[in-house]
Each structure stands twice: as structure tokens, then as C-alpha cells.
Amino acid sequence: MFIVISCMLIGILAGIAGRKSPAIPLVKHTLIYTIWLLLFVLGTAIGSDRNIISNFPTLGGQAFILAFAGVTGSFLSAWLVYTLFFKTKQ
């Protein structure tokens, strides 16, 4: 986990340092394709792992519950913040 956070921080610092670089528009243009490639490679790695595939019904159910709870909590929190701080009183 330390390696992931370190890479992210180094990337942030490189982005701050290179804001005026002419390469930034190229990076922005190719970013979506890089993310698609990473997702494809992740899917390939998961699909080739027999342990994950054999436990997919259990893992899939847990993932659905976590995703649903996360989306519901985010929606309710955003609604509460909007209602309390941004909605004008009539």
C-alpha cells in the first residue's frame, strides 16, 4: 500500500511541476485509453485466477452490497449537505 500511495504522490508532484509543459495535453488525451488498458489487464488477471472465479458468487454478492451501500450513503450525504447548506429557504 505504501508503494501505491508513494506513486500517487510522486504523480501529483510531477503534475504540479509540469503544469506548463506542452506534453500535458497529450497526457490528458491518452489518459482514458490508459485507464481502459489497465481495466482490461485487471479483468484478464481476475479471469485467469481460478480461486476468484470459483468464489465469484460469494464475492459478487458482497461486492454488490458494498457498492449499493456506498452509492446510497453518498447520495444521502449529498442530499443532506445540499438541503442544509445550499438550498435557499422560500
Solvent accessible surface area in square Angstrom, and as a share of the most:
residue,aa,sasa,rsa
1,M,176,0.78
2,F,166,0.69
3,I,132,0.67
4,V,95,0.54
5,I,85,0.43
6,S,31,0.20
7,C,82,0.49
8,M,131,0.59
9,L,98,0.49
10,I,115,0.58
11,G,42,0.41
12,I,90,0.46
13,L,115,0.57
14,A,63,0.49
15,G,36,0.34
16,I,91,0.46
17,A,91,0.70
18,G,20,0.19
19,R,163,0.60
20,K,193,0.82
21,S,42,0.27
22,P,126,0.79
23,A,51,0.39
24,I,47,0.24
25,P,88,0.55
26,L,114,0.57
27,V,80,0.46
28,K,143,0.60
29,H,123,0.55
30,T,54,0.32
31,L,94,0.47
32,I,83,0.42
33,Y,120,0.46
34,T,64,0.37
35,I,73,0.37
36,W,142,0.50
37,L,109,0.54
38,L,114,0.57
39,L,106,0.53
40,F,143,0.59
41,V,83,0.48
42,L,99,0.49
43,G,41,0.40
44,T,77,0.44
45,A,57,0.44
46,I,67,0.34
47,G,48,0.46
48,S,87,0.56
49,D,56,0.29
50,R,210,0.77
51,N,101,0.52
52,I,58,0.29
53,I,86,0.44
54,S,83,0.53
55,N,69,0.35
56,F,122,0.51
57,P,107,0.67
58,T,84,0.49
59,L,77,0.38
60,G,25,0.24
61,G,34,0.33
62,Q,99,0.44
63,A,58,0.45
64,F,140,0.58
65,I,114,0.58
66,L,133,0.66
67,A,59,0.46
68,F,128,0.53
69,A,58,0.45
70,G,42,0.40
71,V,106,0.61
72,T,51,0.29
73,G,35,0.33
74,S,74,0.48
75,F,135,0.56
76,L,98,0.49
77,S,64,0.41
78,A,64,0.49
79,W,143,0.50
80,L,90,0.45
81,V,68,0.39
82,Y,115,0.44
83,T,52,0.30
84,L,114,0.57
85,F,147,0.61
86,F,139,0.58
87,K,114,0.48
88,T,111,0.64
89,K,198,0.84
90,Q,221,0.98
